[in-house]
Amino acid sequence: MSHRYETSRRDFLKKCATGVATLRVAGKVPLLEAAGQQAPGKSRVVIARDGLLRGTGAKVDPNRVLSLLDRAMQSFFDLDHPAEPWKKLVHTGETVGIKVNALGGRGLSSSVQLVEAICERLQEAGIKANDIVVWDRDSDELERVGFHVSTAANRVQCFGTDRMGYEEELSAYGSVGSRLSKILTQHCDVLINVPVLKDHDGAGVTIALKNMYGIIHNPNKYHPNGCNPYIADLNMLPEIRTKLRLTICDATTASYEGGPGYKPEFCWKNNALMVSQDPVALDYTGWQIIERKRAEKGLKTLEADGRAPHYIATAADQQHRLGTDDPRRIAVVEVGAAA
């Protein structure tokens, strides 16, 4: 085991410290602890909301998305200036991969406006435009949801693994053996995960952890048994664990039934972002949001529907330790819209 991997592993486990609290703040309010300096036993998930995110239209307002992202990041890192969290997260000279989710189509994919806001802040933090790559599995899927595929010099890169291919050798852990996208292995020092908050017809929910299925050549192989333990095992691969630094979940539009594809009758305008360095805690929190919406709509629980997301508990167990799914050990910080 390399010194770099062992150090990254120790740092990751420190970040997976967990705790109990639910804080509600209006606008930017200093938190009790800064991210990475949390009290022992705490894992934090910041949820930033803006009821006016869309104004009077259907699309999110780019300026309000940027402001919402700033409030989420400033709250998570307990910093005052919009650029400061990103300087904590990334360093000049690193290449940053933004793993989006374009599978749900234009109505239920990582929004272009959010990704553009992330790219803007990364560049302000000293990352060159052409050292940022926005990616998913397929370039055509990216184009269909509104991204512009590009490999032009001095611009943010955007393309699918279909343009770069997968590694020849398998990466393996537990039940998983897969070829990883060369975008991750050869073109990213840092991974920022930008999933969507949505229902999944087999796994129950698909949020942060399952978004890594878009990194491998054989995701269809790992859907039996509600994707358990496959999702947890996949996220144990060192190529993922050592590069993943943050999850920013696009919860502006979310689904509570009929996923993972876009079915407008089962979607709602949630107008929120979720930020965490613990993907398990984020997935557990997102699962509860979806369950509350299902109850509101008169639907039975995912457990009663035979598709509870058991992979979340597996990801938190003693073998995996990817984070926590214990609600007593998760601090959810809710940030309201700016005045």
Long-range contacts (C-beta under 8 A, 24 or more apart in sequence): 4-242, 5-238, 5-242, 8-238, 8-241, 8-242, 9-238, 9-241, 9-242, 12-241, 12-242, 13-321, 15-277, 15-278, 16-43, 16-277, 16-278, 16-280, 16-321, 16-322, 16-323, 16-324, 17-41, 17-42, 17-43, 18-42, 18-43, 18-278, 18-281, 18-323, 18-324, 18-326, 18-329, 18-330, 19-43, 19-44, 19-329, 19-330, 19-331, 20-327, 20-328, 20-329, 20-330, 20-331, 21-331, 21-332, 22-331, 22-332, 22-333, 22-334, 23-331, 23-332, 23-333, 23-334, 24-334, 24-336, 25-75, 25-333, 25-334, 25-335, 25-336, 26-336, 26-337, 26-339, 27-71, 27-335, 27-336, 27-337, 27-338, 27-339, 28-71, 28-74, 28-75, 28-80, 28-335, 28-338, 29-75, 29-335, 30-78, 31-75, 31-78, 31-333, 33-78, 34-77, 34-78, 34-79, 35-76, 35-77, 35-78, 35-88, 35-277, 36-77, 36-88, 36-277, 38-331, 41-329, 42-329, 42-330, 42-331, 43-276, 43-278, 43-280, 43-281, 43-323, 43-324, 43-329, 43-330, 43-331, 44-76, 44-276, 44-278, 44-281, 44-330, 44-331, 44-332, 44-333, 45-274, 45-275, 45-276, 45-278, 45-281, 45-282, 45-285, 45-330, 45-331, 45-332, 45-333, 46-72, 46-75, 46-76, 46-274, 46-275, 46-276, 46-333, 46-334, 46-335, 47-72, 47-251, 47-272, 47-273, 47-274, 47-285, 47-332, 47-333, 47-334, 47-335, 48-72, 48-75, 48-272, 48-273, 48-274, 48-275, 48-334, 48-335, 49-271, 49-272, 49-334, 49-335, 49-336, 49-337, 50-271, 50-272, 50-336, 50-337, 51-271, 51-337, 52-337, 53-252, 53-271, 54-269, 54-271, 59-113, 60-111, 60-113, 60-114, 60-252, 60-271, 61-113, 62-113, 62-116, 62-117, 65-111, 65-113, 65-114, 65-117, 65-252, 66-117, 66-120, 67-338, 68-272, 68-273, 68-337, 69-114, 69-117, 69-118, 69-121, 69-248, 69-273, 70-121, 71-335, 71-338, 72-248, 72-273, 72-274, 72-275, 72-335, 73-121, 73-275, 75-275, 75-333, 75-335, 76-275, 76-276, 76-333, 82-121, 82-124, 83-121, 83-124, 83-125, 86-121, 86-122, 86-124, 86-125, 87-125, 87-126, 89-125, 89-190, 89-245, 89-246, 90-122, 90-125, 90-126, 90-127, 90-190, 90-245, 91-126, 92-125, 92-126, 92-127, 93-131, 94-127, 94-131, 94-189, 94-190, 95-131, 95-132, 95-133, 95-187, 95-188, 95-189, 95-190, 96-122, 96-127, 96-131, 96-132, 96-133, 96-188, 96-189, 96-190, 96-191, 96-192, 97-133, 97-135, 97-183, 97-184, 97-187, 97-188, 97-190, 97-191, 97-192, 97-243, 98-132, 98-133, 98-134, 98-135, 98-192, 98-194, 99-135, 99-136, 99-184, 99-191, 99-192, 99-193, 99-194, 99-211, 99-212, 99-214, 99-215, 100-134, 100-135, 100-136, 100-142, 100-147, 100-194, 101-136, 101-194, 101-195, 101-196, 101-211, 101-214, 102-136, 102-138, 102-141, 102-142, 102-144, 102-145, 102-147, 103-136, 103-141, 103-214, 103-260, 103-261, 104-145, 104-196, 104-198, 104-255, 104-259, 104-260, 104-261, 104-262, 105-144, 105-145, 105-261, 105-262, 106-144, 106-145, 106-146, 106-262, 107-253, 107-262, 107-264, 107-267, 108-196, 108-198, 108-253, 108-255, 108-259, 108-260, 108-261, 108-262, 108-267, 109-145, 109-196, 109-262, 110-145, 110-194, 110-195, 110-196, 110-250, 111-250, 111-252, 111-253, 112-145, 112-146, 112-147, 114-194, 114-248, 114-250, 114-252, 114-273, 115-147, 115-194, 118-192, 118-194, 118-248, 119-156, 128-154, 129-154, 129-155, 129-156, 130-154, 130-155, 130-156, 130-157, 132-156, 132-157, 133-157, 133-158, 133-159, 133-183, 133-187, 133-188, 134-158, 135-159, 135-160, 135-161, 135-181, 135-183, 136-160, 136-161, 136-214, 137-161, 137-162, 137-181, 137-214, 137-215, 138-162, 139-163, 159-183, 161-215, 166-216, 166-217, 171-237, 171-239, 172-237, 173-233, 173-234, 173-236, 173-237, 174-229, 174-232, 174-233, 174-236, 175-222, 175-229, 175-230, 175-233, 176-222, 176-230, 176-233, 176-234, 176-237, 178-216, 178-217, 178-218, 178-234, 179-216, 179-217, 179-218, 180-215, 180-216, 180-217, 180-237, 180-239, 181-215, 181-216, 184-215, 184-239, 184-240, 184-243, 185-239, 188-243, 189-243, 190-243, 190-245, 191-240, 191-243, 191-244, 191-245, 192-245, 192-246, 192-247, 192-248, 193-244, 193-246, 193-247, 193-248, 193-279, 194-247, 194-248, 194-249, 194-250, 195-247, 195-249, 195-250, 196-249, 196-250, 196-251, 196-253, 196-254, 197-249, 197-250, 197-251, 197-254, 197-255, 197-270, 197-274, 197-286, 197-289, 197-290, 198-254, 198-255, 198-259, 198-260, 198-290, 199-255, 199-256, 199-257, 199-258, 199-259, 199-260, 199-266, 199-290, 200-227, 200-259, 200-260, 200-307, 200-309, 201-258, 201-259, 201-260, 201-307, 202-226, 202-227, 202-307, 203-227, 203-228, 203-231, 203-307, 203-309, 203-311, 204-287, 204-302, 204-307, 204-308, 204-309, 204-310, 205-259, 205-283, 205-286, 205-287, 205-290, 205-302, 205-309, 206-259, 206-260, 207-249, 207-282, 207-283, 207-286, 207-287, 208-247, 208-249, 208-276, 208-279, 208-282, 208-283, 208-286, 209-235, 209-279, 209-280, 209-283, 209-311, 209-312, 209-315, 209-322, 210-311, 212-240, 215-240, 226-307, 226-308, 226-309, 226-310, 226-311, 227-311, 228-310, 228-311, 228-314, 229-311, 229-314, 230-311, 231-311, 231-314, 231-315, 232-311, 232-314, 232-315, 232-317, 232-320, 232-322, 233-320, 235-279, 235-315, 235-320, 235-322, 236-320, 236-322, 241-322, 244-279, 245-277, 246-275, 246-276, 246-277, 247-274, 247-275, 247-276, 247-277, 247-279, 247-282, 248-273, 248-274, 248-275, 249-273, 249-274, 249-275, 249-282, 249-286, 251-286, 251-289, 254-289, 254-290, 254-293, 255-290, 256-290, 256-293, 256-294, 256-297, 256-299, 257-294, 257-297, 257-299, 268-293, 278-323, 278-324, 279-315, 279-322, 279-323, 280-312, 280-315, 280-316, 280-322, 280-323, 280-324, 280-325, 281-323, 281-324, 281-325, 281-330, 282-323, 283-309, 283-312, 283-315, 283-325, 284-312, 284-324, 284-325, 284-327, 284-330, 285-330, 285-332, 287-312, 288-327
